[in-house]
């Protein structure tokens, strides 16, 4: 590594900065004294400037992360607000989308991925045309189309 080491302690250097052949603990605490608490600050200007730089960069990273989280939260709220309402009725299509398999009440837990939203009239017409009603949500009873 040509006599350079990565900083072992975040208070001693900018994240990822290559340091010379000295130890961060030595840079912060000096050879004479050991830092006992994080609230203690090094006495000399160069180490204080190093600490200040690291803190500024850390604060910038935190602020960017906060801004990103706020954007994501706003996007999530906008998506929930702008989501179209769930359809009142669904028709579940068979494989390949050829023939209807079931008529469901909107939001039925048994409706498959091949379901599409329809109007009240389309759901009634499908039931009159002998498309089976879902046995779980019973749309025929809700729509008043009983055999």
DOBAKE-5700 format. One record per residue (C-alpha): x, y, z; residue number from 0. Coordinates in nm, 2 decimals, padded with zeros to 4 digits, always signed. Example, Ala and Ser with C-alpha at 12.3 -4.5 7.8 and 13.67 -1.06 7.14 Angstrom:
<kolfis>
+01.23 -00.45 +00.78 0 .
+01.37 -00.11 +00.71 1 .
</kolfis>
This chain:
<kolfis>
+00.00 +00.00 +00.00 0 .
+00.30 +00.23 -00.03 1 .
+00.29 +00.34 +00.33 2 .
-00.07 +00.47 +00.33 3 .
-00.36 +00.34 +00.52 4 .
-00.73 +00.40 +00.53 5 .
-00.86 +00.59 +00.82 6 .
-00.98 +00.36 +01.09 7 .
-01.19 +00.62 +01.28 8 .
-01.45 +00.85 +01.12 9 .
-01.35 +01.15 +01.33 10 .
-01.00 +01.15 +01.20 11 .
-01.05 +01.19 +00.82 12 .
-01.29 +01.24 +00.54 13 .
-01.47 +00.91 +00.45 14 .
-01.24 +00.71 +00.22 15 .
-00.95 +00.96 +00.23 16 .
-00.61 +00.80 +00.21 17 .
-00.39 +00.91 +00.50 18 .
-00.02 +00.92 +00.53 19 .
+00.19 +00.68 +00.75 20 .
+00.02 +00.78 +01.07 21 .
-00.27 +00.65 +01.27 22 .
-00.59 +00.84 +01.31 23 .
-00.59 +00.79 +01.68 24 .
-00.24 +00.95 +01.68 25 .
-00.36 +01.23 +01.46 26 .
-00.66 +01.31 +01.69 27 .
-00.52 +01.24 +02.03 28 .
-00.15 +01.30 +01.98 29 .
+00.11 +01.08 +02.14 30 .
+00.08 +01.25 +02.48 31 .
-00.29 +01.22 +02.54 32 .
-00.58 +00.99 +02.46 33 .
-00.93 +01.12 +02.39 34 .
-01.15 +00.98 +02.67 35 .
-01.49 +01.10 +02.54 36 .
-01.62 +01.20 +02.20 37 .
-01.71 +01.54 +02.34 38 .
-01.34 +01.62 +02.40 39 .
-01.18 +01.80 +02.10 40 .
-00.82 +01.79 +01.99 41 .
-00.62 +02.10 +02.10 42 .
-00.45 +02.19 +01.77 43 .
-00.59 +02.37 +01.46 44 .
-00.50 +02.11 +01.20 45 .
-00.69 +01.83 +01.38 46 .
-00.98 +02.06 +01.45 47 .
-01.00 +02.15 +01.08 48 .
-00.99 +01.78 +00.99 49 .
-01.27 +01.71 +01.23 50 .
-01.46 +02.01 +01.10 51 .
-01.43 +01.89 +00.74 52 .
-01.55 +01.54 +00.83 53 .
-01.85 +01.68 +01.02 54 .
-01.94 +01.91 +00.74 55 .
-01.93 +01.63 +00.49 56 .
-02.12 +01.40 +00.72 57 .
-02.39 +01.67 +00.77 58 .
-02.42 +01.71 +00.39 59 .
-02.47 +01.33 +00.36 60 .
-02.73 +01.33 +00.63 61 .
-02.91 +01.63 +00.47 62 .
-02.91 +01.46 +00.12 63 .
-03.05 +01.14 +00.28 64 .
-03.32 +01.34 +00.45 65 .
-03.41 +01.52 +00.12 66 .
-03.42 +01.18 -00.06 67 .
-03.65 +01.03 +00.21 68 .
-03.88 +01.34 +00.19 69 .
-03.90 +01.30 -00.19 70 .
-03.98 +00.93 -00.16 71 .
-04.25 +01.00 +00.10 72 .
-04.40 +01.28 -00.11 73 .
-04.40 +01.04 -00.42 74 .
-04.57 +00.77 -00.22 75 .
-04.84 +01.00 -00.09 76 .
-04.89 +01.14 -00.44 77 .
-04.92 +00.79 -00.58 78 .
-05.18 +00.69 -00.31 79 .
-05.37 +01.02 -00.37 80 .
-05.37 +00.98 -00.75 81 .
-05.44 +00.61 -00.77 82 .
-05.76 +00.54 -00.96 83 .
-06.04 +00.39 -00.75 84 .
-06.08 +00.01 -00.75 85 .
-06.34 -00.11 -00.99 86 .
-06.67 -00.22 -00.84 87 .
-06.68 -00.54 -01.05 88 .
-06.43 -00.77 -01.21 89 .
-06.44 -01.03 -01.48 90 .
-06.16 -01.29 -01.45 91 .
-06.05 -01.41 -01.79 92 .
-05.91 -01.76 -01.87 93 .
-05.57 -01.84 -02.00 94 .
-05.49 -01.64 -02.31 95 .
-05.77 -01.40 -02.23 96 .
-06.02 -01.60 -02.44 97 .
-06.32 -01.67 -02.22 98 .
-06.45 -01.53 -01.89 99 .
-06.40 -01.76 -01.60 100 .
-06.57 -01.57 -01.31 101 .
-06.74 -01.25 -01.22 102 .
-06.62 -01.10 -00.89 103 .
-06.71 -00.81 -00.67 104 .
-06.43 -00.55 -00.69 105 .
-06.15 -00.62 -00.43 106 .
-06.24 -01.00 -00.41 107 .
-05.94 -01.18 -00.27 108 .
-05.99 -01.47 -00.51 109 .
-05.98 -01.25 -00.83 110 .
-05.67 -01.35 -01.03 111 .
-05.42 -01.15 -01.22 112 .
-05.62 -01.18 -01.54 113 .
-05.91 -00.98 -01.40 114 .
-06.03 -00.65 -01.54 115 .
-06.26 -00.39 -01.41 116 .
-06.61 -00.37 -01.56 117 .
-06.93 -00.17 -01.51 118 .
-07.24 -00.29 -01.33 119 .
-07.42 -00.36 -01.66 120 .
-07.12 -00.56 -01.80 121 .
-07.11 -00.77 -01.48 122 .
-07.49 -00.84 -01.50 123 .
-07.47 -00.92 -01.87 124 .
-07.18 -01.17 -01.80 125 .
-07.39 -01.34 -01.53 126 .
-07.69 -01.36 -01.76 127 .
-07.46 -01.51 -02.02 128 .
-07.38 -01.79 -01.78 129 .
-07.03 -01.67 -01.66 130 .
-07.01 -01.83 -01.31 131 .
-07.03 -01.60 -01.01 132 .
-06.73 -01.62 -00.77 133 .
-06.84 -01.85 -00.48 134 .
-06.64 -01.64 -00.24 135 .
-06.77 -01.29 -00.30 136 .
-07.12 -01.38 -00.46 137 .
-07.16 -01.09 -00.70 138 .
-07.49 -01.24 -00.83 139 .
-07.66 -01.18 -00.50 140 .
-07.52 -00.83 -00.48 141 .
-07.63 -00.75 -00.84 142 .
-07.96 -00.91 -00.79 143 .
-07.90 -01.17 -01.07 144 .
-07.99 -01.50 -00.91 145 .
-08.09 -01.82 -01.09 146 .
</kolfis>
